[in-house]
Amino acid sequence: MPTVGQNVSLIDLDDVYLKIWDVGGQHTLRGLWQNYYSSCHAIVFVLDSTDIGDGDVNKLNEENGQGHGSSMDNEEEIGRLSECKLVLESILQDQQTEGVPLLVLANKQDAEDCVEVIRIKEGLVRRVFEGDKGGSVRDSRVLPLSALTGTGVREAVEWVKSRVSWNKEGRPPVMR
């Protein structure tokens, strides 16, 4: 189920706790994301890997007669890869996210029609980082996930935990 509004969870680990703010990805909620940037120590971007076309931004843009990085009018036909690309670019362009580690989770990897992680990595994430709107170089990773079966959750939590621990000193928490 998509997140509507926001959910807050606390993961208590041995030597650290992670406070996770799960904010909805609907168009109407994206304007609120920037309110969280100044306090975050990592960004986790979850995408539905069954709803992003075939994982190739350039191919999708060429099929629509558009250049690299352009917005597409018929997103319904190609899935939401173009939308994900634009959203990631906007996150990375915000000055408050500079240097914040980024984890992209390719959810629904248990589904037969999912796009493989390597295609998401090469077709979306790499293109975003290499593009002129990619922002500064940062620590990032793309991991497979199945929220349904729990596959990949432990690896994702461990990655975030290690980055938060490293990032805490250079970017102390902002208490509100």
C-alpha positions as CSV (number, residue, x, y, z in Angstrom):
1,M,0.0,0.0,0.0
2,P,1.3,3.5,-0.8
3,T,2.0,5.8,2.1
4,V,-0.6,8.5,2.4
5,G,0.8,11.4,4.4
6,Q,3.6,10.2,6.6
7,N,4.5,7.4,9.0
8,V,7.2,7.4,11.6
9,S,9.0,4.3,12.8
10,L,11.8,3.7,15.2
11,I,14.2,0.9,14.6
12,D,16.2,0.2,17.8
13,L,19.5,-1.5,16.9
14,D,22.3,-2.5,19.3
15,D,24.3,0.7,19.2
16,V,22.0,3.1,17.4
17,Y,18.4,3.8,16.7
18,L,17.0,4.9,13.4
19,K,14.1,7.2,13.2
20,I,12.5,6.6,9.8
21,W,10.1,9.2,8.3
22,D,8.2,7.5,5.6
23,V,6.7,10.3,3.5
24,G,4.2,9.7,0.7
25,G,5.4,10.0,-2.9
26,Q,2.2,11.4,-4.4
27,H,2.6,14.6,-6.3
28,T,0.6,16.5,-3.7
29,L,3.0,15.4,-0.9
30,R,6.3,15.9,-2.6
31,G,6.4,19.6,-1.7
32,L,6.6,18.6,2.0
33,W,9.8,16.5,1.5
34,Q,12.1,19.5,1.7
35,N,10.9,20.0,5.3
36,Y,12.8,16.8,6.2
37,Y,16.1,17.4,4.3
38,S,17.9,19.5,6.9
39,S,17.5,16.8,9.6
40,C,18.1,13.7,7.5
41,H,21.3,11.6,7.6
42,A,20.3,9.3,4.7
43,I,17.7,9.3,2.0
44,V,15.9,6.1,1.1
45,F,14.1,6.3,-2.3
46,V,11.8,3.4,-2.8
47,L,10.5,2.6,-6.3
48,D,8.2,0.0,-7.7
49,S,10.3,-2.0,-10.0
50,T,7.3,-3.4,-11.8
51,D,6.1,0.0,-12.8
52,I,9.1,1.8,-14.4
53,G,9.2,0.5,-18.0
54,D,12.3,-1.4,-19.0
55,G,14.9,0.6,-17.0
56,D,16.4,2.5,-19.8
57,V,16.0,6.3,-19.6
58,N,17.7,7.0,-23.0
59,K,15.6,4.4,-24.8
60,L,12.4,5.8,-23.4
61,N,13.3,9.3,-24.3
62,E,14.3,8.3,-27.8
63,E,11.0,6.4,-28.3
64,N,9.2,9.6,-27.5
65,G,11.3,11.8,-29.7
66,Q,12.9,13.6,-26.7
67,G,16.4,14.2,-25.6
68,H,18.0,12.9,-22.4
69,G,16.5,14.4,-19.3
70,S,13.3,15.6,-20.9
71,S,9.9,15.2,-19.3
72,M,7.6,12.8,-21.0
73,D,3.9,13.4,-21.7
74,N,2.8,9.7,-22.0
75,E,4.1,8.3,-18.7
76,E,1.2,5.9,-18.5
77,E,2.5,3.9,-21.4
78,I,6.1,3.7,-20.3
79,G,5.7,3.3,-16.5
80,R,7.1,5.8,-14.1
81,L,10.8,5.7,-14.9
82,S,10.9,9.2,-16.3
83,E,9.0,10.5,-13.2
84,C,11.4,8.7,-10.9
85,K,14.3,10.3,-12.7
86,L,12.9,13.8,-12.4
87,V,12.1,13.3,-8.7
88,L,15.6,12.0,-7.9
89,E,17.1,14.9,-9.8
90,S,15.0,17.4,-7.7
91,I,16.1,15.7,-4.5
92,L,19.8,15.8,-5.4
93,Q,19.6,19.5,-6.5
94,D,18.3,20.7,-3.2
95,Q,21.3,22.2,-1.2
96,Q,20.1,20.7,2.0
97,T,20.7,17.1,0.6
98,E,24.2,17.8,-0.4
99,G,26.4,15.0,0.9
100,V,23.5,13.0,2.3
101,P,23.9,9.3,1.3
102,L,21.2,8.0,-1.0
103,L,19.8,4.4,-1.0
104,V,17.5,3.4,-3.9
105,L,15.4,0.4,-3.1
106,A,14.0,-1.5,-6.0
107,N,10.9,-2.9,-4.5
108,K,8.8,-5.9,-5.8
109,Q,11.9,-7.8,-6.9
110,D,9.8,-11.0,-6.1
111,A,7.5,-10.2,-9.0
112,E,8.1,-11.9,-12.4
113,D,7.7,-8.7,-14.3
114,C,10.1,-6.6,-12.3
115,V,13.0,-4.7,-13.8
116,E,16.3,-6.1,-12.6
117,V,18.4,-4.0,-10.2
118,I,21.3,-3.8,-12.6
119,R,19.0,-2.2,-15.2
120,I,17.6,0.3,-12.7
121,K,21.2,1.1,-11.6
122,E,22.5,1.6,-15.1
123,G,19.3,3.1,-16.7
124,L,18.1,5.4,-13.9
125,V,20.5,6.0,-11.1
126,R,23.7,6.3,-13.0
127,R,22.1,8.6,-15.6
128,V,20.8,10.8,-12.8
129,F,24.2,11.1,-11.2
130,E,26.0,11.6,-14.5
131,G,23.5,14.2,-15.7
132,D,23.8,18.0,-15.3
133,K,21.1,17.9,-12.7
134,G,22.6,15.1,-10.7
135,G,24.1,17.3,-8.0
136,S,27.3,16.6,-6.1
137,V,28.9,13.2,-5.9
138,R,27.6,11.2,-2.9
139,D,27.6,7.8,-1.4
140,S,24.8,5.9,-3.0
141,R,23.6,2.3,-3.6
142,V,20.8,0.5,-5.3
143,L,19.5,-2.6,-3.6
144,P,16.8,-5.2,-4.4
145,L,13.9,-5.4,-2.0
146,S,10.7,-7.3,-1.5
147,A,8.5,-5.7,1.1
148,L,6.2,-8.6,0.7
149,T,8.7,-11.3,1.6
150,G,11.2,-9.2,3.6
151,T,14.1,-10.0,1.2
152,G,16.6,-7.2,1.2
153,V,15.3,-5.4,4.3
154,R,18.2,-6.4,6.5
155,E,20.8,-5.3,4.0
156,A,19.0,-2.0,3.5
157,V,18.9,-1.3,7.3
158,E,22.6,-2.2,7.6
159,W,23.5,0.1,4.8
160,V,21.5,3.0,6.3
161,K,22.8,2.3,9.8
162,S,26.4,2.5,8.6
163,R,25.9,5.7,6.7
164,V,24.0,7.4,9.5
165,S,26.7,6.5,11.9
166,W,29.4,8.0,9.6
167,N,27.2,11.0,8.7
168,K,26.2,11.9,12.3
169,E,29.4,13.6,13.2
170,G,29.6,15.9,10.1
171,R,25.9,16.5,10.1
172,P,24.6,16.5,13.7
173,P,20.9,15.9,14.3
174,V,18.7,18.9,14.3
175,M,16.3,18.7,17.2
176,R,12.9,20.3,16.8
